[in-house]
Amino acid sequence: MKLYEIAHSRAGDKGNISTLSLIPFEEKDFGLLCEKITPEAVKNHLKEHLKGSVTRYELEGISALLFVCEDALAGGVTTSLALDAHGKCLSSALLEMEIEEK
């Protein structure tokens, strides 16, 4: 299944860092996201865009994951020539990731 079937995502940016949140539609799917959506999986899935490290934070109180992606915006919003300098499309690209159901 694709992530967009069980979760939604939002993106933020600061300089050359993009943050991607991943929030399941149903709280019961949070454990599956924690198991399957590792920093390595995100980096591999978005490898054409993410040049630096990916750090994952588990926000258990709100059943969400936050990924901090370094060197992700082609130099940063004010210096990038990318069409999507803010990286908002990265959240949509993340939701295209395929995962296996349990």
N, C-alpha and C positions, 0 to 999 in steps of 0.2 A: 504494500500500500504506500501511497505518498503521504508525506507529513501533513499536507493541507487537508487530508481527510479527518485528522484528529486534533489538529492544532492551528493556531494562528501565530503571526509573528509581527513584531514592530522593530524598527531600526532607529538608531541615533548615531551621532557622529561628534567627534571633537578632534580637530586636526586631522591626522592620518589614521585615526582609530575609529572603527565602526563597532557599535554594540548591536547585537541581535538578540531579541527576546523570543522565547518559544513558550507558548502558553497553550496547554491542552484545553479543548472545549469541555471535556469532562475530567474531573479531578482524578478519576480512576486510571486515566492514561498517563499520569505523571510518572509513575514507576517505569513504564515502558520507555518513555522519553529519556529518563535518567539512564536506563540500561543501554539504549541504542544510540543516542545522540551524544557521542563523546566529542571532546575537542578535536581529536584526530579525525573523526568522521566528518565533522564540519569543515575542517581544513582540507581534507581530501575532496569533499563535494564541491567546495568553492575555490579549488586550487588555482584557477585562472585569475582570481581576484585577490586572494589573501596571500600576501608575501611574507608576513610575519607570524608570530605565535598566536594561538587561540587559547584563551583561558575561560573555563566554564564555572559559573557560580550557580548553585542550587538554591532557589528561593522557596524553601519548603512551605513557609507560611502562606504563600499565595500560589503554590503549585506551579512554579514557572522556572525556566532556565534562562540564564543570561550569558551570552558569549561575548567576550571582549576580544576583538580581532585587531591585532596590530598591523601596521603597514598594509592597510586595506583600501585606501582611497586614492591611490596613485599620487601620493604626495600631500594630500589634504584638500579640503574643500576650496580654499582660496588660491591654491596653486595648480590644481589638477585641470587637465584638458578633457577629462572623461565626461561623457554626456550625463552621467549620473554621479556627479561629484560628491553628493551626500550619501551615497550608498543605499538609498531606499530600495533599490531593486534587489539588493542582497537578501532582504527578508523574503521576498517572493522566490528567489532562487533557492533559498534554504528549504522552503516548503515543497519544493520539487523533489527533495531527497526521498529515495525509496527505502523503506524499512520492512523487515519481516515481522509479521504478527507472531505472538507467542502461540 
